[in-house]
């Protein structure tokens, strides 16, 4: 059997596994350490298919390390990781290719290649995973992804040094979406953005998630992001996932870090902002709804 036929058969098998599972990511008994410093010990986490899961924790709790371990950039000391029911531990890049093609990653700051244009950056995963796609179609796909993330068409031929911080993040997101992934990893996507830019990025993330049916693993410290778009939140503390649930469910726990984080001044401000937004939406709905249910 040709290598191409083997890959296609593997992709069909992974697609069937994806359709059967309600869990996009399953982590069990994860241990990560750097020398004598243990970052994770006995960490368990499930990410449900179709949700936006926010991941929070104090400095040094290993939020980015967890993401890098899931996507294979960090090898854990112990544990099991499954993505779409496929084990990711101990597999070569070639063996995991069919799964890797189904996710996209936005690293902190965008992590764009400085010597490539925005369009060329978006085309990188297409060149890597689909080398037989011709330049004309590659350019068309890149232009579509650039527009999808709210960048103007003229951003395509620009270099990262010519972009603002917010534009770099959108360009990085366009690259993460290049292969139409089912799973999207976002590492501090709103860090460094002003409140208006951060809110716009959050809104775009939610719209893309709903439109494309994405599962989103979102590392953030931004309480506004957690309140506005996350379906559940996982809290990293004490070397593991201490709690996971809706914000209301987390507020019902007595863990000191969770209480300090969500009930502190910034948490109260985020709660008030969400409440005001809900009131505005209800006012809008009342204004357009006919009286007594008449049409």
Secondary structure, DSSP 4 states (H G I P E B T S, - for coil): --HHHHHHHHHHHHHHHHHH-SEEEEEEEEEEEETTEEEEEEEEEEEETT-EEEEEE-TTS-HHHHHHHHTTSS--SEEEEEETTEE-TT--TTTTHHHHTTEEEE-TT----TTSBHHHHHHHHHHHH-TTS-HHHHHHHHHHHHHHTT--GGGTT-BGGGS-HHHHHHHHHHHHTTT--SEEEEESTTTT--HHHHHHHHHHHHHHHHHHT-EEEEE---HHHHHHH-SEEEEEETTEEEEEE-HHHHHTS--HHHHHHHHSHHHHHHHHHHHHHHHHHHHHHHHHSPGGG--
